Amino acid sequence: MATDEIYGKLNKIFRDVFDDDEIVLTAETTADDIEDWDSLAQITLITVIEDEFGIRFAASEISSLQNVGEMVEVIAKKQ
């Protein structure tokens, strides 16, 4: 799956999880950029992303993610 397709799916997921149609993800987007992105939202995001992409993140991968760009890289590798 191409990177732009991954961003497209992630944008939809983030908009749904945070109920905010204004979210536009970039590689540099972090939890600090999205108001309600806390640890509980992180769990929801990971679960929805895993289901949508048919992948599973290792705990070490989740804890090491610094931004959405790194998340996209991990998703692309697991596809």
Rosetta constraint file for C-alpha pairs under 8 A:
AtomPair CA 1 CA 5 HARMONIC 6.48 0.50
AtomPair CA 1 CA 6 HARMONIC 6.94 0.50
AtomPair CA 1 CA 76 HARMONIC 6.79 0.50
AtomPair CA 1 CA 79 HARMONIC 6.94 0.50
AtomPair CA 2 CA 6 HARMONIC 6.50 0.50
AtomPair CA 2 CA 76 HARMONIC 7.70 0.50
AtomPair CA 3 CA 7 HARMONIC 6.30 0.50
AtomPair CA 3 CA 72 HARMONIC 7.10 0.50
AtomPair CA 3 CA 76 HARMONIC 7.18 0.50
AtomPair CA 4 CA 8 HARMONIC 6.13 0.50
AtomPair CA 5 CA 9 HARMONIC 6.32 0.50
AtomPair CA 6 CA 10 HARMONIC 6.07 0.50
AtomPair CA 6 CA 72 HARMONIC 6.66 0.50
AtomPair CA 6 CA 75 HARMONIC 7.82 0.50
AtomPair CA 6 CA 76 HARMONIC 7.72 0.50
AtomPair CA 7 CA 11 HARMONIC 5.91 0.50
AtomPair CA 7 CA 25 HARMONIC 7.13 0.50
AtomPair CA 7 CA 72 HARMONIC 7.26 0.50
AtomPair CA 8 CA 12 HARMONIC 6.50 0.50
AtomPair CA 9 CA 13 HARMONIC 6.27 0.50
AtomPair CA 10 CA 14 HARMONIC 5.99 0.50
AtomPair CA 10 CA 25 HARMONIC 7.82 0.50
AtomPair CA 10 CA 49 HARMONIC 7.48 0.50
AtomPair CA 11 CA 15 HARMONIC 6.04 0.50
AtomPair CA 11 CA 23 HARMONIC 6.95 0.50
AtomPair CA 11 CA 24 HARMONIC 6.28 0.50
AtomPair CA 11 CA 25 HARMONIC 6.10 0.50
AtomPair CA 12 CA 16 HARMONIC 6.12 0.50
AtomPair CA 13 CA 17 HARMONIC 6.04 0.50
AtomPair CA 13 CA 45 HARMONIC 7.51 0.50
AtomPair CA 13 CA 48 HARMONIC 7.29 0.50
AtomPair CA 13 CA 49 HARMONIC 7.29 0.50
AtomPair CA 14 CA 18 HARMONIC 5.90 0.50
AtomPair CA 14 CA 19 HARMONIC 7.85 0.50
AtomPair CA 14 CA 20 HARMONIC 7.86 0.50
AtomPair CA 14 CA 23 HARMONIC 7.19 0.50
AtomPair CA 14 CA 45 HARMONIC 7.31 0.50
AtomPair CA 15 CA 19 HARMONIC 5.32 0.50
AtomPair CA 15 CA 20 HARMONIC 4.88 0.50
AtomPair CA 15 CA 21 HARMONIC 5.25 0.50
AtomPair CA 15 CA 22 HARMONIC 7.44 0.50
AtomPair CA 15 CA 23 HARMONIC 6.02 0.50
AtomPair CA 16 CA 20 HARMONIC 6.93 0.50
AtomPair CA 16 CA 21 HARMONIC 7.83 0.50
AtomPair CA 17 CA 41 HARMONIC 7.62 0.50
AtomPair CA 17 CA 44 HARMONIC 7.47 0.50
AtomPair CA 17 CA 45 HARMONIC 6.90 0.50
AtomPair CA 18 CA 36 HARMONIC 6.85 0.50
AtomPair CA 18 CA 37 HARMONIC 7.79 0.50
AtomPair CA 25 CA 29 HARMONIC 5.95 0.50
AtomPair CA 25 CA 68 HARMONIC 7.29 0.50
AtomPair CA 26 CA 68 HARMONIC 6.78 0.50
AtomPair CA 26 CA 69 HARMONIC 6.95 0.50
AtomPair CA 27 CA 67 HARMONIC 6.57 0.50
AtomPair CA 27 CA 68 HARMONIC 5.14 0.50
AtomPair CA 27 CA 69 HARMONIC 3.69 0.50
AtomPair CA 27 CA 70 HARMONIC 7.33 0.50
AtomPair CA 27 CA 72 HARMONIC 8.00 0.50
AtomPair CA 28 CA 67 HARMONIC 5.64 0.50
AtomPair CA 28 CA 68 HARMONIC 6.28 0.50
AtomPair CA 28 CA 69 HARMONIC 6.18 0.50
AtomPair CA 29 CA 33 HARMONIC 6.19 0.50
AtomPair CA 29 CA 67 HARMONIC 5.52 0.50
AtomPair CA 29 CA 68 HARMONIC 5.47 0.50
AtomPair CA 29 CA 69 HARMONIC 7.52 0.50
AtomPair CA 30 CA 34 HARMONIC 7.26 0.50
AtomPair CA 30 CA 66 HARMONIC 6.90 0.50
AtomPair CA 30 CA 67 HARMONIC 4.73 0.50
AtomPair CA 30 CA 68 HARMONIC 6.38 0.50
AtomPair CA 31 CA 35 HARMONIC 7.67 0.50
AtomPair CA 31 CA 37 HARMONIC 5.31 0.50
AtomPair CA 31 CA 38 HARMONIC 7.15 0.50
AtomPair CA 31 CA 67 HARMONIC 7.67 0.50
AtomPair CA 32 CA 37 HARMONIC 7.45 0.50
AtomPair CA 36 CA 41 HARMONIC 7.24 0.50
AtomPair CA 37 CA 41 HARMONIC 5.42 0.50
AtomPair CA 37 CA 42 HARMONIC 6.55 0.50
AtomPair CA 38 CA 42 HARMONIC 6.08 0.50
AtomPair CA 39 CA 43 HARMONIC 6.48 0.50
AtomPair CA 40 CA 44 HARMONIC 6.54 0.50
AtomPair CA 41 CA 45 HARMONIC 6.02 0.50
AtomPair CA 42 CA 46 HARMONIC 6.11 0.50
AtomPair CA 43 CA 47 HARMONIC 6.20 0.50
AtomPair CA 44 CA 48 HARMONIC 6.17 0.50
AtomPair CA 45 CA 49 HARMONIC 5.95 0.50
AtomPair CA 46 CA 50 HARMONIC 5.97 0.50
AtomPair CA 46 CA 57 HARMONIC 7.85 0.50
AtomPair CA 47 CA 51 HARMONIC 6.26 0.50
AtomPair CA 48 CA 52 HARMONIC 6.03 0.50
AtomPair CA 49 CA 53 HARMONIC 6.02 0.50
AtomPair CA 49 CA 55 HARMONIC 7.97 0.50
AtomPair CA 50 CA 54 HARMONIC 5.52 0.50
AtomPair CA 50 CA 55 HARMONIC 4.87 0.50
AtomPair CA 50 CA 56 HARMONIC 5.47 0.50
AtomPair CA 50 CA 57 HARMONIC 7.23 0.50
AtomPair CA 51 CA 55 HARMONIC 6.87 0.50
AtomPair CA 53 CA 75 HARMONIC 7.67 0.50
AtomPair CA 53 CA 79 HARMONIC 7.67 0.50
AtomPair CA 55 CA 75 HARMONIC 7.61 0.50
AtomPair CA 55 CA 78 HARMONIC 6.58 0.50
AtomPair CA 55 CA 79 HARMONIC 7.45 0.50
AtomPair CA 57 CA 61 HARMONIC 6.19 0.50
AtomPair CA 57 CA 62 HARMONIC 6.53 0.50
AtomPair CA 58 CA 62 HARMONIC 6.51 0.50
AtomPair CA 59 CA 63 HARMONIC 6.27 0.50
AtomPair CA 60 CA 64 HARMONIC 6.15 0.50
AtomPair CA 61 CA 65 HARMONIC 6.36 0.50
AtomPair CA 61 CA 74 HARMONIC 7.97 0.50
AtomPair CA 65 CA 70 HARMONIC 5.92 0.50
AtomPair CA 65 CA 71 HARMONIC 6.31 0.50
AtomPair CA 66 CA 70 HARMONIC 6.56 0.50
AtomPair CA 67 CA 71 HARMONIC 6.62 0.50
AtomPair CA 68 CA 72 HARMONIC 6.16 0.50
AtomPair CA 69 CA 73 HARMONIC 6.36 0.50
AtomPair CA 70 CA 74 HARMONIC 6.36 0.50
AtomPair CA 71 CA 75 HARMONIC 6.22 0.50
AtomPair CA 72 CA 76 HARMONIC 6.05 0.50
AtomPair CA 73 CA 77 HARMONIC 6.24 0.50
AtomPair CA 74 CA 78 HARMONIC 6.30 0.50
AtomPair CA 75 CA 79 HARMONIC 6.31 0.50
